[in-house]
Amino acid sequence: YTGTVVSLVSRKSTYELAKVSVVEIDPEGTFKYILLRIKVKDGDAFKDIVRGTKSAEYHNHIFEKVSPAMEALGLECKCLGGGKIEHNSSEKKIRVFGESTAFGKADHAQSAEKLKSAFAGYEVTWSDEKK
């Protein structure tokens, strides 16, 4: 019976993985962000997600908030890097730049693609500039 239990747990985690939103960022301002890879424990299914908020003084604060939430869903969490997001909702513009001291620079091109899919009609740009 253990085989069935494992596959049910794995299936539930895969379902949870599918439900996790790809992008969650603050509606306005300039703030830190991280690119994370969430993965089904003991499985191959994964997806990369973007999280950013002004409430985080450091990049690891975002990770420390997201990681336990993902673990509660049976998912593993790994930070792929970080940077900053400048979100101007009135002009419908998002700029991705900078890097995280703790996690290194995220793949801003990948983050920008995820932001474009979440914010249709926005102009999303990225650069490796620090500011």
MIRO-813551 format. One record per residue (C-alpha): residue number from 0; residue in three letters; x, y, z. Coordinates in nm, 4 decimals, decimal comma. Layout:
<rs>
+-----+-----+----------+----------+----------+
:   n : res :        u :        v :        w :
+-----+-----+----------+----------+----------+
: NUM : ala :        X :        Y :        Z :
...
+-----+-----+----------+----------+----------+
</rs>
This chain:
<rs>
+-----+-----+----------+----------+----------+
:   n : res :        u :        v :        w :
+-----+-----+----------+----------+----------+
:   0 : tyr :   0,0000 :   0,0000 :   0,0000 :
:   1 : thr :   0,2891 :   0,2410 :   0,0529 :
:   2 : gly :   0,3299 :   0,2863 :  -0,3228 :
:   3 : thr :  -0,0237 :   0,4203 :  -0,3484 :
:   4 : val :   0,0264 :   0,6606 :  -0,0590 :
:   5 : val :   0,3435 :   0,8033 :  -0,2124 :
:   6 : ser :   0,1812 :   0,8584 :  -0,5509 :
:   7 : leu :  -0,1189 :   1,0286 :  -0,3880 :
:   8 : val :   0,1113 :   1,2613 :  -0,1936 :
:   9 : ser :   0,3075 :   1,3319 :  -0,5113 :
:  10 : arg :  -0,0139 :   1,3909 :  -0,7072 :
:  11 : lys :  -0,1436 :   1,6307 :  -0,4413 :
:  12 : ser :   0,1866 :   1,8227 :  -0,4492 :
:  13 : thr :   0,1745 :   1,8403 :  -0,8297 :
:  14 : tyr :  -0,1787 :   1,9824 :  -0,7997 :
:  15 : glu :  -0,0552 :   2,2350 :  -0,5392 :
:  16 : leu :   0,2353 :   2,3260 :  -0,7691 :
:  17 : ala :  -0,0088 :   2,4026 :  -1,0502 :
:  18 : lys :  -0,2137 :   2,6281 :  -0,8193 :
:  19 : val :   0,0788 :   2,8468 :  -0,7068 :
:  20 : ser :   0,0667 :   3,1812 :  -0,8871 :
:  21 : val :   0,3692 :   3,2512 :  -1,1030 :
:  22 : val :   0,3941 :   3,6187 :  -1,0008 :
:  23 : glu :   0,3165 :   3,7944 :  -0,6734 :
:  24 : ile :   0,4533 :   4,1474 :  -0,6454 :
:  25 : asp :   0,3490 :   4,4730 :  -0,4811 :
:  26 : pro :   0,1085 :   4,6871 :  -0,6863 :
:  27 : glu :   0,3372 :   4,9943 :  -0,6853 :
:  28 : gly :   0,6905 :   5,1141 :  -0,6095 :
:  29 : thr :   1,0482 :   4,9897 :  -0,6239 :
:  30 : phe :   1,1277 :   4,6821 :  -0,4200 :
:  31 : lys :   1,3394 :   4,3705 :  -0,3925 :
:  32 : tyr :   1,2374 :   4,0529 :  -0,5724 :
:  33 : ile :   1,3556 :   3,6940 :  -0,5991 :
:  34 : leu :   1,3176 :   3,4270 :  -0,8640 :
:  35 : leu :   1,2401 :   3,0904 :  -0,7067 :
:  36 : arg :   1,2167 :   2,7370 :  -0,8321 :
:  37 : ile :   0,9437 :   2,5401 :  -0,6579 :
:  38 : lys :   0,9466 :   2,1670 :  -0,7025 :
:  39 : val :   0,7438 :   1,8666 :  -0,5990 :
:  40 : lys :   0,9388 :   1,6847 :  -0,3279 :
:  41 : asp :   1,0832 :   1,3579 :  -0,4651 :
:  42 : gly :   0,9441 :   1,4481 :  -0,8068 :
:  43 : asp :   1,0489 :   1,6125 :  -1,1311 :
:  44 : ala :   0,7691 :   1,8665 :  -1,1671 :
:  45 : phe :   0,8754 :   2,2252 :  -1,1000 :
:  46 : lys :   0,8038 :   2,5838 :  -1,1951 :
:  47 : asp :   0,9820 :   2,9125 :  -1,1481 :
:  48 : ile :   0,8017 :   3,1950 :  -0,9700 :
:  49 : val :   0,8626 :   3,5642 :  -0,9017 :
:  50 : arg :   0,8018 :   3,7206 :  -0,5603 :
:  51 : gly :   0,8646 :   4,0832 :  -0,4656 :
:  52 : thr :   0,7575 :   4,3204 :  -0,1913 :
:  53 : lys :   0,8466 :   4,6517 :  -0,0278 :
:  54 : ser :   0,8065 :   4,4911 :   0,3144 :
:  55 : ala :   1,1306 :   4,2960 :   0,2605 :
:  56 : glu :   1,4369 :   4,4835 :   0,3779 :
:  57 : tyr :   1,6586 :   4,2065 :   0,2389 :
:  58 : his :   1,6061 :   3,9429 :  -0,0311 :
:  59 : asn :   1,6247 :   3,6593 :   0,2217 :
:  60 : his :   1,3190 :   3,8043 :   0,4000 :
:  61 : ile :   1,1124 :   3,7195 :   0,0912 :
:  62 : phe :   1,2585 :   3,3695 :   0,0800 :
:  63 : glu :   1,1968 :   3,3183 :   0,4544 :
:  64 : lys :   0,8295 :   3,4000 :   0,3978 :
:  65 : val :   0,7725 :   3,2008 :   0,0774 :
:  66 : ser :   0,9699 :   2,8859 :   0,1615 :
:  67 : pro :   0,7626 :   2,7691 :   0,4643 :
:  68 : ala :   0,4392 :   2,8403 :   0,2726 :
:  69 : met :   0,5595 :   2,6203 :  -0,0150 :
:  70 : glu :   0,6818 :   2,3474 :   0,2219 :
:  71 : ala :   0,3360 :   2,3405 :   0,3778 :
:  72 : leu :   0,2062 :   2,2477 :   0,0300 :
:  73 : gly :   0,4632 :   1,9678 :   0,0002 :
:  74 : leu :   0,6893 :   2,1690 :  -0,2282 :
:  75 : glu :   1,0594 :   2,2409 :  -0,2108 :
:  76 : cys :   1,1839 :   2,5910 :  -0,2679 :
:  77 : lys :   1,5167 :   2,7127 :  -0,4053 :
:  78 : cys :   1,6174 :   3,0719 :  -0,4723 :
:  79 : leu :   1,7644 :   3,1234 :  -0,8199 :
:  80 : gly :   1,8696 :   3,4829 :  -0,7550 :
:  81 : gly :   1,7264 :   3,8251 :  -0,6961 :
:  82 : gly :   1,7163 :   4,1873 :  -0,7970 :
:  83 : lys :   1,4795 :   4,4798 :  -0,7884 :
:  84 : ile :   1,1506 :   4,5596 :  -0,9551 :
:  85 : glu :   1,0265 :   4,9078 :  -1,0299 :
:  86 : his :   0,6482 :   4,8854 :  -1,0698 :
:  87 : asn :   0,4709 :   5,1920 :  -1,2053 :
:  88 : ser :   0,1047 :   5,0929 :  -1,2299 :
:  89 : ser :  -0,0190 :   5,4311 :  -1,3578 :
:  90 : glu :   0,2166 :   5,4140 :  -1,6590 :
:  91 : lys :   0,1818 :   5,0343 :  -1,6846 :
:  92 : lys :   0,5578 :   4,9850 :  -1,6712 :
:  93 : ile :   0,7722 :   4,7318 :  -1,4891 :
:  94 : arg :   1,1518 :   4,7465 :  -1,4850 :
:  95 : val :   1,3654 :   4,4576 :  -1,3595 :
:  96 : phe :   1,7267 :   4,5283 :  -1,2597 :
:  97 : gly :   1,9927 :   4,4942 :  -0,9905 :
:  98 : glu :   2,1004 :   4,1912 :  -0,7946 :
:  99 : ser :   2,0797 :   4,0265 :  -0,4540 :
: 100 : thr :   2,3878 :   4,0269 :  -0,2325 :
: 101 : ala :   2,2764 :   3,7036 :  -0,0667 :
: 102 : phe :   2,1461 :   3,5097 :  -0,3698 :
: 103 : gly :   2,3245 :   3,6688 :  -0,6670 :
: 104 : lys :   2,1580 :   3,8097 :  -0,9787 :
: 105 : ala :   1,8416 :   3,6420 :  -1,0994 :
: 106 : asp :   1,7891 :   3,5722 :  -1,4678 :
: 107 : his :   1,6107 :   3,9029 :  -1,5275 :
: 108 : ala :   1,5117 :   3,8013 :  -1,8814 :
: 109 : gln :   1,3244 :   3,5009 :  -1,7415 :
: 110 : ser :   1,1695 :   3,7116 :  -1,4630 :
: 111 : ala :   1,0609 :   3,9727 :  -1,7192 :
: 112 : glu :   0,8883 :   3,7056 :  -1,9313 :
: 113 : lys :   0,6932 :   3,5876 :  -1,6251 :
: 114 : leu :   0,5976 :   3,9461 :  -1,5412 :
: 115 : lys :   0,4825 :   4,0051 :  -1,9020 :
: 116 : ser :   0,2495 :   3,7062 :  -1,8814 :
: 117 : ala :   0,1080 :   3,8247 :  -1,5477 :
: 118 : phe :   0,0746 :   4,1905 :  -1,6476 :
: 119 : ala :  -0,0763 :   4,1923 :  -1,9966 :
: 120 : gly :  -0,0594 :   4,5341 :  -2,1602 :
: 121 : tyr :   0,2410 :   4,6391 :  -1,9522 :
: 122 : glu :   0,5774 :   4,7440 :  -2,0886 :
: 123 : val :   0,8244 :   4,5156 :  -1,9101 :
: 124 : thr :   1,1956 :   4,5873 :  -1,9450 :
: 125 : trp :   1,5053 :   4,4476 :  -1,7776 :
: 126 : ser :   1,8739 :   4,5285 :  -1,7553 :
: 127 : asp :   2,1813 :   4,4185 :  -1,5646 :
: 128 : glu :   2,2259 :   4,7716 :  -1,4312 :
: 129 : lys :   2,2574 :   4,8094 :  -1,0551 :
: 130 : lys :   2,0233 :   5,1124 :  -1,0312 :
+-----+-----+----------+----------+----------+
</rs>
